[in-house]
Each structure stands twice: as structure tokens, then as C-alpha cells.
């Protein structure tokens, strides 16, 4: 399939001018299309299933935060070794085991095994995402990095439009467990694409031994690195908490799984259409105004979400939140590429993933506690304050 799409890209009038810019990220982007489709199908039911096993939003919060805790430990070492070992190898290893992880979530019946599975899943996630961002940041030229990142994020998020709808159709003829087996099959396709792909990266400099602390010091030689690290913590604090508990919040507000799936699908469409043009604007006109605007859109989205829980209000709020967060994520990730030193993209990716994980540790615990102590309205106001802080940091420090 990816070979046919590559041929289409070469012949298409729309992509003709972009072909040289985007073809380096095409193979990995298509593989993540299937990865995202697998998780998009699971998105309406995964959090709900976890909460059914744990029986508490607080315990569910600890489950979701395990992802960040494990990756906080593993991301920097994995990133440093990505500079010595080809990141594609790590990516293939993790994608090989991912189908087994998804199937295992069907078999787990108690909290103890659920947390053990989450630990294994988190470590494989570290291999997957550090290796992926190492490849993305080392392939394109820095002149077009935002466009490449935007293309990857757009193709990666495309399944979120129709994946939840597929889940609804499947649930009319099959049990919830079927979704997990179908998702595992899609992840197997991802592995096969990566196994066949030949992705050229920058030549890795020979190192006698990776030195983690030396790589960390190199990253923080730039003052902007401190600001970007804090921004990543805040963004992932918000996204991990909100993303983890959104299906649970909606279910408690009497939305059915069908309603949740439709909301997931419809609210993603505008973001996918806007991400690539916004990324091109960022490359040509500057990233700072783009990320300030997208952060403001996110704030408005949370303001609307805090008001009421009828279908159209939730749809409007989620649409704005998705537009704001997707563009912000694309732009901030491209800023990291601007700071990256040639030959150091692996360690830089590992360090950035470390700060993302720190946010993902705090996010679900914070959201679970606030939902237990108050409600989703209060949680929305808190997220608005966090995004305002991001805007201040961007305006003053970047």
C-alpha cells in the first residue's frame, strides 16, 4: 500500500512541489497511520474498560500515570542509545510486540496484572516514541521541518476521524473484545511496513560509549531548552489527563459509547485539514505567532467544555481543543528540531520525551484527584490556567 501511495505522491499535482520535502517521512507516516487506526478503534472503550477493572477514577489515574513513570526512567537512555544504534531497529522491536500488548488487555482481569501489563506497555512505548521522533527529526532538512512534522502528525491523526465510527459499527455485530483483536491486526500491519521500509538517516558518529549526562548537558546549553521543556510538561499534563478521562467523563454525563465515538470522529476533522497549512505557515512566517494562536484556541475550547454537557456544546469544545492541541504539538516539536545538533537527535528526542513523561505522570493523577474532589468543570478551568501559562512562556521566553 505504501508503494502505491508513494507513486500517487509523485504523480499528484498537489504534492508535486512537496514531493522532495515529504517523501523522507512517507514510509514512517504510513506505518503510524495503522498504529493510530488501531488505537482510534479502541479510544471509545479503552479508558472505560480500565475503569471497570480498577473500580475507581483515582486508581485509574495511577494506571494512566504508570506510562509516564516508566518512560521517565527509560526515555533518556533509549534516546542516547538511538545515537549509537539505528532508531529504526528499536522501532521495529517495539512494533513487533505491540500487537501482543493489545491482546493482553483482553485477557487481564485484575488490578495486579493490569499494572504489570502497563509497565511492559510503557517500556515498549518508550522504544517506540523516542525512536520515532529521532527518525522524524533527523530525516528532513531544518528548513522544512515543521512541514514534515505536520505531515507526520496529520497522517497519524487521520484515523481518529473514522476509527471511532468503525468501533461503533463493530460493536453492533460483535463484543468489545473484538475491537482489541482487530486493533492487534492493524498493529501487525504497522510492523510489516517498518520491516520492509528502508529509511535513510543521518550518518551516526562513532562513539566508544554513550554518555548520558554529557548528552543532557549538551541539550541544556541553549537557554530555550529550559522553556521548551517546561512547555512540554504543561502540554502533556493537560493532554494526558484530559485524554485519559474524557470517555469516563462523557459516560458519567450519560453519553453512550456510540455518542462518544461520533464526538471523537467529528471533532477531529477540522484539525486534520488545518494542521498542514498551519505547519507551512509556521515554516514561512514564524512559529511563535502560530503557537500563541493555537494555544488561545485551546483555551476557548476548554471554556466551552466547562459550560454544559449537551452534544453540540461538547462537539464544539472538543473541535477547538483538537485544533489547538494538534497545531501546538506540531509547532513545539518542530522547535525541538531547530535546537537539535546534528548527530544528537536521538539523545535530544530522549530528553524531550523525558519531559513529556513528567507531564504524563502528573496529568492523570491530577485529573483523577480533581474529578474525585470536584467535577469536570473545575478541571476545565484548571486546564485553561495551564494553557495561559504556556502562552506567557512562549511570548516572554521564545
N, C-alpha and C positions, 0 to 999 in steps of 0.2 A: 504493500500500500504506500509506503513512504517513497518508493522509487517512482510510482505513478504521480504522486503529489509533487515530487521534485521536478518531473517533466512538465507538469502543469505550471509550476512556478516559472520555468524557463520560457514557456510559450505565452503566458498570460501578459496582456498589455499592461494591466495594473501593476504587476510585480516585476516587469522587465527592468525598470530602473533600480529596483530594490534587490534584484537577484544576487548581486555580488555582496551586498550587505548582509542579507538574511540567510543565505544558503548554509553558512557555517553552523547556524543554530537550528537548522531544519530537522535534522535527524533526532536530536535530543528533545526538541519541542514536540515532535510527533509521538515519541515514546511517552512523554508526560501527558499527552492527550489521553492515552489509555489509562495511565495512572490516575488522572483526575476523574475520568469517567467512572472508574471503579469506586472511588470514594464519594463521587456525586450520587451514585445509586444508593450508597449506604447512608448518606448525610441525613435523610429524614428519620432514620431509625437507630443509628449507632448510639447517640447520646442517651436516647430513651432506653435502649437495651441495657446500657451500662448502669443507668439509674435504677432499673428494675432489679439488677443483681445487688447493688450496694444498698438500696432502700433509703438513701439519704443524699440530699444535694451537697452536704458537707463532705461526705465520703467520696462522692462523685468528683468533687473539686480536687481532692487529693489524688484520685485516679488520673484526672487530666493533667495535673501538675507533675506527675511522675515523669511524663515526657520531657519536661524542661529540666528536672533534676538530673536525670541520667545523661541527657545531652550536654548539660552544663559541664559535666566531668569529661565527656568524651570528645566534644567538638574540636577543641583546640589541638589535642594530639592528633586527631584524624586529619585536621587541616594541615598540620605541619608535615605529616607523612604523605599527604597529597602532593607536596612539592618534590618528594623523592620517588614516589610510586605513581604511575599514571592514574589520575582520578577515575578514568573510565573503568578500570579494574574494580575499584571499590563500588562504583555504581552498579556494575554487573553482579557483584556478590550480593549486595543488598536487595536488588530487584529479583534475584533468584529465590530468596527466602520470603519475600513479601506475600506471595500467594498462600504460603503455609500459615503465616501470621493471621491473615484474614479468616481462613478456615478455622483456625484455633479459637477465634472469638465465638464461633457457633458452639464449640464443644465445652467451653468454660461454663461452670455452673455456680461457683462460689467465689467469694471475695479474694481469698488467698491466691488461687490460681489466676484470677483476673489480674492481680497486681504483678505476679511473676511474668505473665504474658506481656503486660505493659512495659516492663523493664526490658525484655528482649526486643519488643517492638521499638522502643525508644532508641536503643543502641543501633539497630538497623536503620532507623530514621536518621541518626547522626551520619552514618556512612552514606546514605542516600543524598541528603540535602547538602552536606559540605562538599561532596564530590560534584554534585550538580552545579552549585554556584561557582565552584572552582573552574569547571568547564565553561560555563557561560561567561565568566569574567575574563577568561584567558583567550577565548576564541576571537571575538570581534575587535576591531580597532577601537580605541577610546573615542574617536570622533563620532562613531555611530553606536556607542554602547547602549544609550537609552533606547534606541530603536530596536536593537537586538533583544534587550531585556523586555521591552514592551511586547515584542513578537512572541517571545517565550511565555510571558505571563498571559497574553491573550489566548494563545493556543492551549495553554494549560488550564485556563478557566472556562474555555468554551463548553466543555461537558456539563458545567454547572447549570447551563440553560435547560438542557433536555434530560440530564441524568436523573434528577428527582422525578420527572414525569415518567421516565421508564420504570422507576421504582413503583410508582402508583399503578401502572399497568400490570406489572409483575405481581403485585400484591392482590390484584383481583383474581388471579388464577393460581397463586402459589403462596406458601408460607414465607414469613420473614427470613427464615434461614436460607431460602433460595437466593436471596439478594447477595448473601455473603459468598456463596459458591460461584455465582456469575461474576462478581467482582474479582474473585480469585483468578478466574479465567482471563479477565481483562488484564490483570497484572502479569499474567504469564505472557501475554502478547507483548507487553512492555519489555519484559526480559528478552524475548526473542528478537525484538527490534534492536535493542542495545547490543545483543550478542553478534548481530550481523553488521552493525554500523562500524564504519571506520572514521573516527573523529580525530582530526589532527589538532594538536595543541602546541603551545609554545614549547620550545626545547627546554627540558628541565636541567638545571645546572647540577652538576655532580656535587654531592655533599657527603663527607665522610660519616656524618651522624647528624640527624635533625636535632636542633637545639631550640626547645620550645620557648624559653624565656628570652632568648635573643630575638626570636621572631616577634614576640609580643612587644618588646622594646622598640623594634623597628616600626611596628604599626603605630605606636603612640608618639612617634617623633613629630607627627603632624598634629597641630592643635585641634583641627577639625575632627580628628578621630574621636576625641572625648565627647564632643557634641553629638556626632552621629551615633555613637554607642548608646548614649542616653536616650536619643530619639528612638532607636530600635527597641530598647527596653520598654518604653512607654507604649509604642505602637503594638508590640506583641503582648503586653499586659492587657490591653484593650481587646485585641482581636482574639486572643486565646480564651479569655473569659467569656466574651460575648458569643463567639462561635461555639464554644462547648455547651453553653446553657441555653442557647436560643431555641432549639427544639423543645426542651423541657419547659421553658417559659411559655411558649406558644401552646403547648399541650395543656398546661395548667390554666391557660386563658380560653380553654375549650375549642382550640383549633384541632382538627383531625389530622392524621398523617397525610391525607390527600391535600388538605389545605396547606400544610407546611411545605409539601413538595411543590405545589403550584407557586407559593410565595418564593421559594428558593429559585425556581426556574425564571419567573418573570422579573424578579428584582436584579438578576444578573445581566440581562440582555443589554441595557444601555451602557453598562460599564465596559462590556466587551467591544462595543462599537467605538467608544471614546478612548480606550487605552492607547491604541496605536497612534491616532492623530495627536493625542496629548504627548506621547513619547517623542514624536517627531518635533513637536513644538518645543519640548524641553531641550533637545539637541541643538535646535536652531536659535531659540530666543533666550534660553537660560532655564535652569532647573528650579531656582529659588522661587520665582513667582508662581510656577506651576504647583509646587508642593504646598505653598501657602493657600492657594485657591482650593486645592483638593482637600486639605485639612479642614478648611472652613465648611465645605460641602458635607464632610463627615459630621461636624458639629451640628449642623442643621438637621441632618438625618437622625441623630440621637435625640435632639429636641422634639422632633415629631414623634419618635418612638415612645417617648416618655408620656405622651398625652393620653392615648386611648388604645384599645386593642381590637378595633374593628378591622376587617380585612383590608380596606383601601388605605387606611392610615398606616398600617403595618407595611403594606406593599410600598407605599411612597417613602417611608423611612428607610426600609431596607435597600431600596434602589439608590437613594442618596448615599447611604453608608457604603454600599458596594462600589459605587463610582469613586467616592473619595478615597477609600482604603486601597483600591486597586491602583489608582494613579499614584498615590503617595508611596505605596510599596515599590512600584516600578522606578520611580524617581530616586528614592532613597537608596535602592540597590545599585542604581547607576552611579550615584555619588561615591559609593564604596569603590567601584571600578576606577573612578577618576583618581582615587588615592592609592590604588594598588601599584606596587612596584613590580616590574617585570620579573618573573620567576618566583614571586612571592604570593601569587593568587591563592594557592592552597592554604597557607597559614592565615592570610587575611580573611579568607572565607570562614575558616575555623573560628577565628576570633570574633567575627561578626555574628556567626551562629551562636557563639557563647552568650553574647548579649541578648540575642533573640530568646534564647532559652531561659535566661534570667527573668525576662518578661513573662515567659510562659510558665515559670514556676509561680510567680506572684499572681498572675491573672486568674486562673481557675479558683485558687484559694480565696482570693479577694472577692470574686463574683459569688462563690458559694456562700461565703460568710454574709455578704450583704443581702443576698436573696433570702437567707435564713433569718437574718435580723430585721430586714425591712421588706423591700419589693423591687421589681424591675424598674420602677420609676426612679427610685433613688440611685440605682445602678446606672441608669442612663445619664443622670445629672453628673455623677462622678466621672463617667467617660467623657462628657463634654469638657470638664475641667482638665482632664489629662490631655485632650487634643488641643485645647487652648495653650497648654504648656509647650506642646510640640511647636505650635506656631511661633511662640515667643522665642524659643531656642533657634528656630530656623531664621527668623527675622534679625535676631541680635548676633548670632554666632556664625552663621554660614554665609 
